Amino acid sequence: MELRQLRSLLAVEEAGSFSAAAEALDTVQSNISSHISRLERELNTLLIDRRTGTLTEEGEIVARRSRRLLEELEEIYSDLDGLKADITGRVRLGVIATTASWLLPLLLDRLNTTHPRLEIEIAEGTAASLQRRLHSGNIDLALLTTPLTIDGLTFESLFTETYVLIVGQDHPLAQQQSISLYEAVQYPLIVPPNHVAFREELEAMAATRGLQLRHTAEIDGLHIVAILALAGFGSAILPSSAILSLAQLKPRVSIPIADLNPRRVGIGRYRNRIQSAASKAVVETLLAVLRSPTTTLPEGITVAIRNPDRTRV
């Protein structure tokens, strides 16, 4: 089994045909065909359906492993640079939207100063989608929330954030300093649709207390949910970071829900993937930013203890 055979397989997967793969690798189609055929003989299985140019189920398995292998080889250079304190390489970081809005500017600013040659690629997604992308090797790290639902992932807590009820200034609860979840659900809520993970999170928190949510609207997008709640179209339960971008809206009424455990946000990784020097640098920079005395943390955010909790699934 040779690296050029694995690269040819991945090129066909990405380009969709032998001819397009050859063009992408700056070679001729006969070379691609030869590499793939030798690999199939080595593994004694068909990897590509010649009629469609798509990978077979066996081909997808080999491609997934090949991608991880080639990435590990490429990161050798990054790791060696790391010994010289001159870290290079690319890190693919997934983030949930609520955290991205306030933490990414701090992280990117620090990285530009401490590791200017390190490249970072940002991908936004839900906690559930980021877990899937971590498992498939599509991203290296993810800023996400618990619980973890996919086998093989690890989680390191970075900070917690409180849950708050967002209401308009004329809402009956607007003058309260804090409330219980029971009090919050006595009024119709603006909630995400059923397919959104945060909706499931809300339903689960209510169910453990024998409560049911009543909703006045289903809106996909926590930012829009918050705006509508502040405008008086209903109330909304949100993590405190979801309203940070709305600081310019006055009056802004957010009431802590005292009997809900804070939401944990942290770094997710795939356990069986070797962490590159570049990935380690991103994690270390995140910790440095959060624990720096010059960082003003948003209201409701509490940094994890020095030895963060680690959860495995």
N, C-alpha and C positions, 0 to 999 in steps of 0.2 A: 504494500500500500504506500503510495507516494503522495506528497503534499500537492503536487500539480494535479493529481487525479481528484483530490478533494476540492481543490479550487475550481476545477472544471465543473464538478457536480453543483457547487454553489452558484457558479455563473449561469448554468442552465436554469437552475431554480429561479434566480432573480431576473434573468433576461427572457425566459419563456421559450427559448429554442436554441438549437445547437449553433445556428449561424449567428444569432445575436450574442450568444455567449462567446463565440470566437472573436467577434468584433470588440466586445468588452475587454477581453484578455489580450487583444492585439496579436492574435494568431489566426490560423486557418481552421476551417470547420473539421477537416480530417483529424487534426490533432485532438480536438475536443472529443470527437467520436472515439478515437483510439484510447484516450485516457478513461472515458466512461466505461468502455467495453472491458478494459483490463481490470478496472475496479469491480465491475460486476462479476467477472470470472473469479477474482480474488475472494469475493464475499459469497459467491455462488447464489446470487439473487438478482432479479431485475430491479434496477433503481429508477429508470425513466421509461414512461410509456411513450414509445416512438410515434404513436399516432397523434398524441396531443401535446407532446413536449413537456408534460407535467411529471412531477415525481410520484412514484408509487408510494404506498405506505412504508415500505422498507426504505425507499429513497429518502423520505422525510426524516426517518430515524437517523440514517447515516448523515444527512445534511445537518441535523441539529447538533450531533456530536462533533461533526467536522468544523462547524462554525465556532464552537467553544474552543476546540483544539487550536485553530488558527489564531483566534483572539489571544489565547494564552501565549502563543509563540511571539506574536507581535508585541505583547506587553513585556517581553524580556528586555527590550530596549528601554522602556519606561522604568522598569525596576532598576536597571543598571544606572540610569541617569539619577534615580532617586538616591543612590549611594553617594552621589556627588552633590546632593542638595540642589540639583538642577532638574526638577521633575518635569517630564514631558508626557505626552500621551493624551488620549481622549477618554473621557468618562461620560457615560450616558446616564443621566439622572432623571428619574421620574418623580413628579411632585403632584400632590393633591392641590387643587386650586386655592383653597383657603390659606394654606401655608405658603404657597408661592407668592402671594400678594405682598407679604411683608418680609419673609426670610430670604428670598432669592436676591433682592438688591443688596442686602448685607453680605451674603455669601460671595456673590460675583465681585463685589468691590474688594473684599479681602483677598480673593484668589488672584485678582489682577495685580495686587501688590506683592503677595507672597510667592505665587507660582505663575508668573506671566506667560510661560510657555505651555502651560497645561490647557488643553481644550476641553470645554464642557458642553454637552448637548442636552438640552432640556426637553422633556416630554411631559405634558400635563395629562392627567387621567384620574379616574376614581381609584379608591383604595383597592377595589376588587380587580380592576383592569391592570393596575400596576403590579399586583401579585402575579397575575398570569404572565405579564411581560418579563418579570424577574425570573420566573420558572423557565420560560422559553429561551432565556438568554438575550432577549431583545434590548434590555437595559441592564446596567451594572448595579445601580443602587436606586432606592426609592424612598422618598419622604412620604410616609403613609400612616394610617391609623390601624389599631387592632380592632377586631380579632384577625389573626392570620387563619386562612382557610385552605391553604395549599401546602401539601407536604414538601419538606425540604427547605423551607424559608426560615430565616432567623430575624429577630426584631430587637433593636436596641433603642430604648426610650431616650428621647432628647428633651421633651417638655410635655407638660399637660396644659390643657385649656378648659376653662369652665364652660358649661352650657348656660345660655341666657335666653330669656323670652324677649323678643323684639315687638314693641307695640307703638302705636301712634300716641301723641300726647293726650288725646281725649279718651284713651282706653281706660276702663274701670280699674285696671291694675297699675296704671302709669305712675302712681305715687309711691308704690311699694319699693322698699329697699331690697328685699329678697322674697322669694316665694317658693312653694313646693311644686312638684310636678302635678300633684292633684289639683292645685289651684290653677296651674297653667292650662290644663286640658279641659277646664270648665268652659272655655271659650273656643269657638271654631278656629282652626289653625290653617295657615297656608303651608302646604307640605310639598316635598318632591313627589314625583310619580312613583308607582309601585316598583318599577324596575331599578330605581336608584338606591344605592347601598345605604345612604344616609336615612332614607325613608324606613328601610328595614331596621336600622339602628334605633330610630325613634319608636317604632312599633314594639321592638323588643324591650326597651326601657319601660314603656307603658305597661306591657303585658306582665312584667315581673312584679308590678305593683297592683295588678288586677284592674288596670285602667284601659280605656279605649280612646283612640284619637278621633275627634270629629274634625273634618276639614271643610273649609269654604272654597278652596281652590287647590289644584295640583299644578305646580310650576317647576319646570326642569331648569335648575340654575339657582344656587343659593344666594348669589348676589341679587338677582331679581326678586327672589322671595323676601329678602331683607328690605329692599326698596318699597315693595308693596305693603309690607307690614308697617313700616314707618309712615306710609301715606294713609294708613287707617283702613286698609282693605281686609284686615284680619291680623291676628298675631302669628308669630313664628318662633319655634324653638331652633336655635342655631348654636354652633360652637362660637366662642367669642371672636376667633380670628375671622369669621365670615363677614363681620361688619367693620373690619379695620379700614377698608377702602371707602367707607361711608362717613368717615370722620367729619367731612365737610358739610354733611347734612345736619341742620339744626332746626328744631330740637331733635335730639337723638335719644330714644328711651330704650335701654337694655337692662333687664332685671335678672340678676343671677338666680338660678334654680338651685336652691341650697341642698336638696337631698339627692342630687345626681352626682355620681362619681365623675371627676374630671376626665375628659377625653385624652387618651395618650397618643402622641405623635412621635415617630422615631424613624430610624433608618432600617429599611428592610434589605436583606441580601439573600442570594441563593447559597445555601450552606456548602455545596460541593464545588463552588467556583473559587479558585484562588484569587485573593484580592490583590490587585495590582498596586504599585506604588502610587499611581495617580489616584486610584479610588481611595486609598488610605489617606492621601493628602486632602481630598475633599471632605472626608469624615472628620479628620482632625481640625480642618478649618471651620466646619460647622460647629463643632464643640467649642472652639476658641471664640467664635463670634457670639454664641449664646452665653458663654460664661464670662465674657469680657466686661469689666466694670464700666466701660464706656458705652455699652449697648443698652439702650432704653427698651425694655421689653413691653409689648403692648399689654393693656389691661386684660387680666384674666389668664395670662400666660405665666407658667412657673417652670423653670428649668429643672431637669431631672437631677438627682443626686450625683455625686462625683463618680460613683461606680454604678452606671445605669443598669436597670433591669434588663435581662436578656430572656427572650421567649423563643422556644423552638416548637415547630409543629411537625 
